[in-house]
Amino acid sequence: MGTVLAGAATDTGRVREQNEDVVRITAPDSAEAGTDRVLAAVADGMGGYQGGEVASRIAVDALFAAFADDTFEGGVAAALRRGFKAANDRIIAESAGTDPDSAMGTTLVAAAIVGDQLTVANIGDSRAYLLRAEAATQITRDHSLIAEQVAAGVISPEEARASRYRNVVTRALGQRPKIDVDIFEISLLPEDRVVLCSDGVHGSVEPESIATLGLRAAPQAASRELLDLALERGSTDNVSAVVLWYEPAAAAVGAPVPDRAMAGVGGGGLSPALVLLLLVALIALIGAVAYFAFLG
């Protein structure tokens, strides 16, 4: 087992009047953290929909409640799928009977760490990145119109950043009863970082800068710096980020632990009894060598 250090930040930004993003990480004293599992999520209420801020809040609430109560039959991936379904069902139920123009929707990306295993689930264009070897690699695939156009070779990634359709998502929670959730599973290595963010961040901050900021500061400071950079570079959206650091148990022993999200099990180092035993053995060995040297 190990330790996960976590930080999260969200901001309305410089243009929008309300924040439709929601971020959350497992609380340090929660039951989930006590069973050595950490959950983090970023939800972005769909732009142009009234109640987007309500949808993102419902999605995160439902996901965390379902994950905390899950029996984990079928593993973490199955638990996340059930959590996403619960979130989708809640949003649809909340918007039932309302004006179609008032429909609610949201993206959702979630990262669960159990032991050294990372499981990411997403729907929409909020992203997850793995920071390893000083580089940020996008884990998730955007469910958006421009992502499909880039994949098809219709437009370049540079053109996609300037496209007027960059906020059009092709999958989201709250759109229809049946949802298609992408799942990604990765074995974590010592010092790996994971970044979750809304499109308000990744639309303005390239992976190289995400890697730089995510690696140089503690998680809480890094998440805030990502938001500040996105706003500095002209993001007109709400901005949100979560930064997770994974530390194996042996590496975490004796190290300062800011922003602790999960206390690991086990640890490294030698017990006092073992140290004493080794010292006695060393003294006996030195005495034996001296004795035989005297005889010889």
Protein Blocks (a to p, Z undefined) as FASTA:
>chain_A
ZZddddddddebjmbmbdfbdcddddfkbmklmnopacdddddddehiahklmmmmmmmm
mmmmmmmmpgoioijklmmmmmmmmmmmmmmmmmgoiafklcccddddddddehjaccdd
dedjbdcdddeehiacdfbdcddfklmmmmnomacfklmmmpcklmpcfbdehkambdcd
ddddddddehiacddddfklmmmmcfklmmmmmmmpcfklmmmmmmmmmmmnopabdcdd
dddddddfklmgopacehiabdceddedjdfklmmmmmmmmmmmmmmmmmmmmmZZ
